[in-house]
Amino acid sequence: MPRDKQPPPKKKRPPAYYWWALANVVALCLAVVSWLACLHVFQHPEIPRNYGWLKKLKRVEPPTDIKPMEAPPGESADPRAFYRRYVGLTDDELSTFNAALMRNYLLNLKEPKLIQYAEGDYQVQQVRKLGPGDLFHPGFAVRAQAMVAPDEFTQPAPWPVVLEYLFPTDNEQAADWILPGGQLTVSKFPNCAMLLHAAKIVGEDTPVMVLTVVPIAFGDFQAGKDQKFTLKAPTELNPAGELPVFKVEKEE
């Protein structure tokens, strides 16, 4: 005779508190993830995507419009000093350093220890206007070769440092007043040109440092003997703008 079929055993249902505990764990994980994401966004505005979010949330401020006499204190350096400081850094170290400089600039200089002012004499090589794809606009950029006299009895000669000076101004003619071949003299006061980015070009010969600087105090800038234009604090910044602003080619 066939055996009587036994009904399958009933599956045990999880206790009622299981789903409650699971829901709380998931909610806690989501809260932690969102908190970490928000913390990352606010602490790293130099990342273009993060800056975009902060801009949508209206949590970004353009550079403060201050006068040279009100500029924060900071260390200054000439081409030789800058070269000694940064030529020995690796690419990763330079990347970390540049991120800190950009972050400080976007946060209106909350880390005064990172402020370094450029000084020295430079020979202008190139000039170009800044556009929507750059860090800010309107304005223009000047690329200039550092000229250093080894001693008081020697004429200045090229030094392996190239300066990119970004000028925020709405004077469209000003870019024509600084000509290739001319001299650009930079001093801590009144220029207040702060280091924003450092890049290294490595070739067969001596490495070259390319330094990008921006003014953090604004007023009149003397271009030659007879012309001057007014620097104005940028109203909007674009951290996605590529630095250096002039194309950098490795030496052969």
GICORPE-V424745 format. One line per field, one symbol per residue. phi: phi as a letter, one per 40 degrees, with the letter a starting at -180 (. if undefined). psi: psi as a letter, one per 40 degrees, with the letter a starting at -180 (. if undefined). burial: + if it has 16 or more other ideal C-beta (glycine too) atoms within 10 Angstrom, else -. A space follows every 10 residues. Layout:
phi = ???
psi = ???
burial = ???
//
This chain:
phi = .ccccccccc cccccdcccc cccccccccc cccccccccc cccbcccdcc cccccccfbb bcdccbcdcc cccacbacdc cdcccbcccc cccccccccc cccccccfgc bccccbccbh bbbcbabacc bdccdaacia bbbaccbbcd acbbcdbdbc bbbbbcbcac cccccccbbd gcbbbbbdbc cfcccbabbb bbbccccbcb bbbbcbbbic bcbgcbbabb cbcdcabbcc ccbccccbbc cc
psi = hiihhhiiih hhiiideddd dddddddddd dddddddddd ddegeehddd ddddddeffi hiihgiidee iiiiiiiidd dddddedeii dddddddddd ddddddeffe gdeehhhiii hihhdihiii adeidiiiai ihhihhhhhd ieeiiiihif hhhhhhhhie hdeddeehih eihhhhidhe dfhhhdihih hhadahihhh hhiiheiiai hhgadeiiih hihidiigee hhhidihhhi i.
burial = ---------- ---------- ---------- ---------- +--++++--+ ++++-----+ --+--+-+-- +--+-++++- +++--++--- ---+--++-- ++++++--+- ---+++++++ ++++--+--+ ---+++++++ ++++++++-- --------++ +++++++++- +--++-++-- ---+-+-+-- ++++++++++ +------+++ +++++++++- +-+-----+- ++-+--+++- +-++++---- --
//
